[in-house]
Amino acid sequence: MAINWNINYGIASAAEDFQKLQVEAEDIMPINLSDDWLELREKLISARDEVFGKYGFDFAKKLEYSFDVLYGLKVYQILNKKIGFNLRQAGDDNIWRFLSVRVIPDIVHSRFGLNEDHFFRLNRRIWLKTIWWYIHLGWTGDEEGTWDLLKQNTTDTILQLVERPGLGYYSAVDHEILVQYKEYRDAKVVNATDIFREVLKLNVAKLPTTSPELIEGGIPVYVKSLFEAVI
């Protein structure tokens, strides 16, 4: 499957196509794709069906955080270097808008209804983009380990980590923050969520003048110092 990821699909184009979407009994129409994009759609739909079947989401009244992570794990492994998808593509909102509105609008709809913000309107809230980056920052090398790291978090964790305004992601630091946050959370530290939020704020403040990998002990020690400072 060879996909040309050079897509010019701005907010205006996405809004126009979004208005054409019609929710029917079991599908969203229209979905008109070339063969390459249709193949990708089929992979993403199959992954959705696998997650639904394995975890019983067919019977859920509302899809929530666990679906974000479990389906995000599948999306992350489908959108990989083998099909020409890398960090450059992951940072291109044109691609995320196109995937959301044109390729799998039915899956986005199942999570958020016809909410423009999560389809295309707000760059930091495009759902597919946020779950891909969340998995990327939490990735331990395999699906099982990443699920174990992230499964006890909440949608607020995604909001604070991925949707936070800033200059981008420092992947190694963000990953280590998730790792050490799990230790506090598993130890049932009081106000662990608030601590996580303040650690992220402190990290954003320190990074412009700090090189975490250059301090003694490297990134783990740097992140530990953030938690200790907040606590």
Secondary structure, DSSP 8 states (H G I E B T S, - for coil): ----------HHHHHHHHHH-EE-SS-EE-----HHHHHHHHHHHHHHHHHHHHHTGGG-SS--HHHHHHHHHHHHHHSSGGGT--HHHHT-HHHHHHIIIII-HHHHHHHHSS-HIIIIISGGG-HHHHHHHHHHHH--SSHHHHHHHHTT--HHHHHHHTS--SS---HHHHHHHHHHHHHHHHTT-TTHHHHHHHHHHHHHHHGGG--GGGSTTHHHHHHHHHHHHH-
